[in-house]
Amino acid sequence: MKITLLTGKTFELERAFDFPLKVNTSVKLKRLNLRIDHKKRIVVLSMPFWCGKKKAFEFINAHLDWIEEKLAALPEVKEFEDGEQISLFGQMITIRHDPDFGAPKLKGDVLFVGGDMIFLHRRVKDFIKREAKKEFLKRSKVLADQIGCTLTGVTIKDTKSRWGSCSSLNHINYNWRIALAPIEVIDYLMAHEVAHLKHQDHSEAFWQAVGALDKNFESGKSWLSKHGGELYLYR
């Protein structure tokens, strides 16, 4: 969205400030509104379609103190660290760095990670994504069989706003961070996405299917709603 000031200088509104900004316009809106997208860690400006660009610029300027306060209050992005304890598929494990160790390997409740320390986070993340693909595919196939549906495959993604999705081709995508959640959350999300193989909506029939696959799904659903943002701290 371009804006021209009285000086004649034209620039993109999204690049006019020293913080990430996303601009949404809508014919339904009656006033300007600002919010912070905690998952994406960006400022979101929603504005009426008829609103002038200069007015939007001035509106943001008038709320700079509020924006800076909210951005400063966001938790720091996390990286996996040596000695850190994490939950992996419901099991508490400890990350242990050994520069002479080879590819990451889980031994009991310890995940050994080799190579330079600067690559520790990436190596742990890659390990989790590889294991998640195998674990989530196995779990999803079992659930799909229970409701008589065919699962064509599973893909692990690094999405910023979705925990999972199911395509019309019976392929399921999962966010890798779900591997770090408690086991009841994993059970719920598997049931949720597999139920979409049968019902491509959130109708009463869909939720009945979820309940048939996971009788305690409300617990996992509630945890994800309250604490899901904590998982997004891992970049």
Buried (B, 14 or more C-beta within 10 A) or exposed (E): BEBEEEEEEEEEBBEBBEEBBEBEBEEEBEEBEBEBEBBEBBBBBBBBEEBEBEEBBEBBEEBEEEBEEBBEEEEEEBBBEEEBEBBBBBEEBBBBBEEEEEEBEEEEEEBBBBBEEEEBBEBBBBBBBBBBBEBBBEBBBEBBEEBEBEBEBBEBEEBEEEBBBBBEEBBBBBBBBBBBBBEBBBBBBBBBBBBBBBBEEEEEEBBEBBBBBBEEBEBBBEBBEEEBEEBBBBE
